[in-house]
Amino acid sequence: TGSFRGFSPCRPGAKEESVAQRKHPLADKLDRDALLKMYRQLVLIRRFEERSAQQYSLQKIAGFCHLYIGQEAVAVGVEAAMRPDDYLVTAYREHGQILARGTPSGPVMAELFGKATGVAKGKGGSMHLYDVSRHMYGGWGIVGAQIPLALGMAYSSKYREDGRVTVCLFGEAAVNQGAFHEALNMAAIWKVPAVFICENNRYGMGTPISVSSAVTEVYKRAAAYDIPGEPCDGMDTLDTMEVVKRAVDRARAGEGPTLIEARTYRFRGHSMSDPAVYRTREEVERERKNDPIPKLAKYIKSRKLATDEDFEKIAEDVENEVAEAIKFADESPWPDPSELYTDVYVDPIWPEKVNA
């Protein structure tokens, strides 16, 4: 499938450019604390996923487990472009998104373990992470199912005039689902405050996008709905932040939705059970040279805002945090069997709670 090169944003007046040529005017205004926070989020997601793989091998995590290793820049860049009260809904490769939203790693790991202290009481597992207090609405296991939900969430914000934006993430395999077309069509008609982000990691399970899609540059599909479409370098935290921030600001200003294609790459298989024999070792090693973590570190050092010792301290802190998360999950109780009968139906007073 090759690397992504020489594409042009699908927006009015855009000049053809490669992602590598882009500047970072917004990032250049960020201070040390903001940039180191983003760097720490990248490292936390990476280490959390590495240790999750280890715990899966030890049979502490059961069921499906889709790791986010390699795609961290998308979650962190998107979060940096959002407000804390904006809505986020995503697919099943979502460990990175919920950690970037600020959910403590302990309850997230506990959910992977199926424990009662997990973010979904141990009933959701890896694919269904939820944190309503931080406006993180999943984690959805059906490909593309979250896209119409995001449409409804964004429509509710427009109806209530609450100033919030809904950001929806999905993989490139979801853009061939009818739900994608129907939701974007209605989102464009209603001009809802939404940003639809395709995390294009090139492989729907083991199928390359060149085999499954006639249009492989996903952002170009925006033209079918008369909305802006733009790609970003999903291996670059700052470029992702810049592109998503423009779309979020546009949505919040009442100008409607945007389709973004975050071009990224997962370093591991589709799930823990995937041997990834459909791609060569040389391809993976080549893409690993585009790792988003050292890339952001290099930028921070170029501005003389941190030293190697600062990065080492962050790595040490993250290592301790993830170790504590595993300990917390391991020592947490299993859900009581009575939990089978809770959360089955929506609480009838839920709307009043939301509007309170």
N, C-alpha and C positions, 0 to 999 in steps of 0.2 A: 504493500500500500504506500510505502514511502513516507517522507516527512511532509508537513504542510509548508508550502512555500508560496511567496509572491501573490497572495490573495488581496483583494481590495474590499473595504467595507461597503455594504450596500446601503448607503445613506446619501441624501442629497449633497452634491458638491464634493463628495469624497474623492481624494486622489489615490491612485493605485500605490500601495505600499506593502512591504512585508512587516510582520509583527516585530521583527528584530530592529526595524528602523524607527519604531515609535518612541516618542519621548514620554516622560511621566510627569506632566506639569502638576497634577494633584499630589502625587507621591513626593515630589520635590519639596512640598510645603509641610510634609509630616515631620514631627519632631522625633527625637530619639525614643521616647516612651512608646509612641504609636507604632513605630517600625519594629522595635524589639518585641512588642506585644504580638505583632503579626508573625514575627520569626518564631516566637515561642509556641504559637498556635500550630505552625507547620511542624515543629519538632514534636510537640505533644501528639498530634495526630499520627505522625510516622511511628513514634515509639509505642503508642497505644495499639496500633495495628500490628506491629511486629510481635508484641507480647500477646495479642489476641490470637495470632497464628500459633504461638507456642501453647497457649491454653487450649486451643482447639485440638492440637496434637496430643495433649494430655487428657483429652476427653472431658474437660471442664465446660466446654462450649459445645452444644449439640445443634443439630439442624443445619441450615444453610448459613454461611458466613462469607460475606463479600468484602474483601479488604480494599482500602482506599489508597494504598501505597502507590505514590507517583502522581496522584490527582489532588494532593493537598492544597495546591495553589488556588484551585477553583473555590473550595469551601472558604478559605481564608480571605481571598480577594472579594468574594461575594459578600461575606459578612462585613467586611470593612466598608462596603458601599451602602449598606442598609442601616436603618435606624433600629434600635432595640425593639420597638413596638411594631415593626413591619412583620408581615406573615411570611413564613418559610414552609414550603411543602416540597418533598423530594422523593426519590426512588429508594430502593432497598440497599444501595451502597452508600449508607448515610452516616456511618460512624463519625466521619470527618465533619459533616455539617452540624451535628448536635454538639460536638466538642467546640467547634468554632463559635457557636451561639452562646457558649459560656456555661453549659450544663456541666456540673462536676463529673470528673471521670469515674468516681466510685459508683454512683448509681447507673452510669452507662455500662460499666463492666458487669455490674450485678445483673443488669437486664440480659446481657449476653449469656451469663451463667444461668439465667432463668430463676433468679432469686426474688423474694418478696420486696426487697429494697430497690429493685430496678425501676427505671423511669416509667415502665408500663406494668409494674407489679410482677414482673417475671413472666407475663403472659404474651409479650410481643416478640421478645428475642431480638436477634441481630437485624432482622428486616423491618421491624416495626417500632422504631424508637420514637418517643413522643415527649415533649416537654411544653405543655400548654402555658406554663408560667413565663416561658421565654418565646412564646408564639412559634414553636417548632411543632408542626402538625404532621410529622411522619416523613418518612419511612413507609412506602407502599410496595407490596410485593408483586402486584399485577402490572405488567409493563404498560406504561402510559396512563394508568388509572388515575394518577394524581393530577393530570393536566386539566380535566374538566372540574375537579375539585378546586383547583387554583382559580379557575374562571369564576366559580361561585363565590369564593372568598373575596376576590377582587371586586366582583359586582356588589357584594354586601358593603364593602368600603365606600364604593361610589354612592350607593343608595343612602348610607348613613353619613356620608361626608366626613369620615373620621380622619382623613389625611394619610391613611396607611397604604403601603404598596405590598402586593403579594408577589413573592419571588418563587418561581417553580423550576425545579431542576429535574432533568430526565436524561437518559442515555440516547445515543443516536438510533438505536433499534426502535425506540418508541415513536420516531417521526413517521414510520410507516403504518402506524395504528390509526384507525379512524378517529379515535378519541383526540389525537393531536390535531387533525384537520378541523373537526367540528368545534373544538374549544378555541383554537386560534381564530377561526372564522367569526364566532360569536364575540370573542374578545375584541376583535377589530370593529365589528358593527357597533358594539356598546361602548367602545373606547374605555375599557376598564383599566384601572391602575395596576397593571401586571407586567412582570418581566419574565419571559420564558427563556430558560437557559438550557441548551443541549450540551451535555458533557460528552463530547465526541471523543471516545477513547479508541475509536476505529474498529472495535470488535464487539458485535452483539453476541455474547457468549464466545463462540469460536468463529463466527462468520464475519469476514471483513466487510466494511460498508460498501466497497466497490462491487461486491457480489449482490448485496441486498437492496441497494438504492440506485435508481437511475440518476438522481441528483445527489452527488456526494458532498457538495459544499452546502451544508444544511442551512446556513444563514440566508441563502438565496431563496429559500422557500417562503421567506417573509413577503416577497413580491406578490405571491398569490393572494395575500390578505391585505395588501396595500398598507403594510406597516414597515417600520425600519427593521433591517436585519444587519447584524454586524458580527464578525468573528473576533475572537480575542485569543491570545496565547495562554491557554490553560495551564501551561507549565511555568508561567510568570505571574506571581502574585500581584504585582503592581499593575501590569497590563490588564489583568482581569478586573481589578478594582476600578481602574479608570473607565473601562468600557461599561461595566455594570452600573457605575455611579451615574454616567450620562443617561442610561436607560431608566434608572430609578428616579432621577430628577425629572425626567420627561413625563413619567407616569404620574408622579406626585403633582405635577403642574397641570394635569388634566388632558395631556396630549395623547393618552392611549398606550397600548402595549408595544413591546419590542421583542424581537427574537434574536437571541445571542447564541452563537456557536463557540463554545469554549473548547479549543482543540488541545486535547490532553492525551495522556498515555498511562495505562496502569502497568506497573512493573511486575505484578503477580498475575496469576490466572484469574478467570472470571469469578470463581469461588474457590474455597479451600479444596474442593474435590476435583478441580480442573488442572490437569498436568500441562496445559498450554502447549501442546505439541504442534499446533497450527501456526506457530511463528518461530523463527529461528533465534537461537541464542545470540547471534550477531545483531539482530534487530533490537532485541531487548537491551543489550549492552550499549548499543549506539544511542538509544533513547535515554538510558540512565545518565549519559553525559549531559542531559538537559534537565537534571534534577532541580526542582524548584527551591530546595532548601539552601544549597550553596549559592544559588543564583541571588537570592535575597540577601544572604550574608555578604556577598561581594558588593552589592549596591550599598548596604549600610556602611561597610568599611570604606567605600569610595567617598562617602560623605564624612568620614572620620567621626562617626557617631558611636562606634563600639570597637572593641578589640577582640582578639582570639580568646582572651580570658573571659570576657563577657559571654561569648557564645558557649564556652565550656561550662560556665556556671549555669546557664540556661539548660544545657543538656543534663547536667547533674540534677537540677531541680525537677526536671521532667521525669528522669529515671526514678527518682524517689516518689513522685506523685503517682506514676503508673504502678509502681510496686505496692503502694498503699491502696490503690484502687483494686488490685488483684486480691490483696489481703481482705479488704472490706467485702468483696464479692464472695470470697471463699468462706468467710465466717458468717455471712448473712443467712437467715433462715429460708427454707423453701416456702412457697405460697401455701396457705392453708387450702385444703380441698374445697372449702366453701367458696373460694374465689372463682370457682368455675361458674357460679351463678351471679356474679357481680359484673357490672359494666356491660351487660348484654343489651340492655335498652337504654336509650338516652333519658336522663333525668328530665321529667316534664317541666321543671322550673329552670332548666339550663338557660333559656333565652334571657330570663330576668337576671341571672348571674352575670351573663355577658354584658348586659346593658347597665349593670350596677356601677 
